[in-house]
Amino acid sequence: MDDPDCDSVLLERTYRQFAAINRLVSGWRRVYRTRIRPRLGSGRRATLLDIGFGGGDIPRAIARWAARDGLGLDITAIDPEPRAIRYVRGLPDAGVRFERATSAELVARGERYDMVISNHLLHHLDDDERVDLLRDSTTLAREVSIHNDLARARLGYAAFAVATLPLRGRSFAHDDGLLSIRRSYRRDELRAIVPPGWRVESMFPQRLLLTHEGAAE
Ligand SMILES: C[S@@+](CC[C@H](N)C(=O)[O-])C[C@H]1O[C@@H](n2cnc3c(N)ncnc32)[C@H](O)[C@@H]1O
């Protein structure tokens, strides 16, 4: 799905399936409850940026949870992929501002957000892209950056292979999901390559949370 010439029908179906996959494995409800919601309220509207929104289900879910909790949160979500933008524009309005952009473009515009998040982005990046993304993230975030990704593990690989077998050939979820697990990090590997100030934690089930408190030094 990273190939700009990949099949658009399969890509759109993959975006649709991300919502179910993320609900099952990504743990954002827990991240919202423990790390985002405590920063909301106190009579202010907070801001949050999601980098690499894909099918847009995660920023849409966070917007829904915050609204249900009566908490003010303005969410911007970016992705450089034109078909991702086209896909989310076809969904019912969820109060999220979706934009076709990279984190570097927002840095160049001098934008800042209280919180910066991403999901399943880190393992897509090569070394230089990861360094740039983490630098952009701390530049853009006033309070906290939270990057949520897969942790590489044999058991998770086998479980995902079996669970997504029915999707094989009907979207990129099965093949790209397995490739993503193979390209993802173990906790110690990620710890060894992130700059000082970043913290790597394990989260159930077989997830890594890479977090940074405060803005860039
Ligand atoms: C595997 S998808 C994950 C989508 C979504 N966050 C999710 O978890 O379902 C990775 C997304 O990141 C986007 N992406 C890749 N590199 C990026 C970058 N440097 N900045 C922003 N988005 C990027 C891709 O276009 C793709 O839509």
Ligand as a Chemical Component Dictionary entry (heavy atoms), coordinates in Angstrom:
data_LIG
# 
_chem_comp.id                   LIG 
_chem_comp.type                 NON-POLYMER 
_chem_comp.pdbx_formal_charge   0 
_chem_comp.three_letter_code    LIG 
# 
loop_
_chem_comp_atom.comp_id 
_chem_comp_atom.atom_id 
_chem_comp_atom.alt_atom_id 
_chem_comp_atom.type_symbol 
_chem_comp_atom.charge 
_chem_comp_atom.model_Cartn_x 
_chem_comp_atom.model_Cartn_y 
_chem_comp_atom.model_Cartn_z 
_chem_comp_atom.pdbx_ordinal 
LIG C1  C1  C 0  -0.004 1.899  7.817  1  
LIG S1  S1  S 1  -0.673 3.443  7.515  2  
LIG C2  C2  C 0  -1.361 3.743  9.113  3  
LIG C3  C3  C 0  -2.583 4.552  9.013  4  
LIG C4  C4  C 0  -3.290 4.821  10.336 5  
LIG N1  N1  N 0  -2.494 5.658  11.203 6  
LIG C5  C5  C 0  -3.676 3.531  11.018 7  
LIG O1  O1  O 0  -3.015 3.166  11.967 8  
LIG O2  O2  O -1 -4.615 2.889  10.562 9  
LIG C6  C6  C 0  0.634  4.612  7.471  10 
LIG C7  C7  C 0  0.162  5.922  6.901  11 
LIG O3  O3  O 0  1.199  6.853  7.130  12 
LIG C8  C8  C 0  1.310  7.690  5.994  13 
LIG N2  N2  N 0  2.661  8.197  5.999  14 
LIG C9  C9  C 0  3.792  7.581  5.603  15 
LIG N3  N3  N 0  4.853  8.376  5.794  16 
LIG C10 C10 C 0  4.376  9.535  6.319  17 
LIG C11 C11 C 0  4.962  10.768 6.748  18 
LIG N4  N4  N 0  6.276  10.986 6.653  19 
LIG N5  N5  N 0  4.158  11.738 7.263  20 
LIG C12 C12 C 0  2.830  11.536 7.376  21 
LIG N6  N6  N 0  2.217  10.398 6.984  22 
LIG C13 C13 C 0  2.981  9.420  6.472  23 
LIG C14 C14 C 0  0.985  6.798  4.819  24 
LIG O4  O4  O 0  0.542  7.555  3.703  25 
LIG C15 C15 C 0  -0.093 5.899  5.403  26 
LIG O5  O5  O 0  -1.363 6.401  5.131  27 
# 
loop_
_chem_comp_bond.comp_id 
_chem_comp_bond.atom_id_1 
_chem_comp_bond.atom_id_2 
_chem_comp_bond.value_order 
_chem_comp_bond.pdbx_ordinal 
LIG C1  S1  SING 1  
LIG S1  C2  SING 2  
LIG S1  C6  SING 3  
LIG C2  C3  SING 4  
LIG C3  C4  SING 5  
LIG C4  N1  SING 6  
LIG C4  C5  SING 7  
LIG C5  O1  DOUB 8  
LIG C5  O2  SING 9  
LIG C6  C7  SING 10 
LIG C7  O3  SING 11 
LIG C7  C15 SING 12 
LIG O3  C8  SING 13 
LIG C8  N2  SING 14 
LIG C8  C14 SING 15 
LIG N2  C9  SING 16 
LIG N2  C13 SING 17 
LIG C9  N3  DOUB 18 
LIG N3  C10 SING 19 
LIG C10 C11 SING 20 
LIG C10 C13 DOUB 21 
LIG C11 N4  SING 22 
LIG C11 N5  DOUB 23 
LIG N5  C12 SING 24 
LIG C12 N6  DOUB 25 
LIG N6  C13 SING 26 
LIG C14 O4  SING 27 
LIG C14 C15 SING 28 
LIG C15 O5  SING 29 
# 
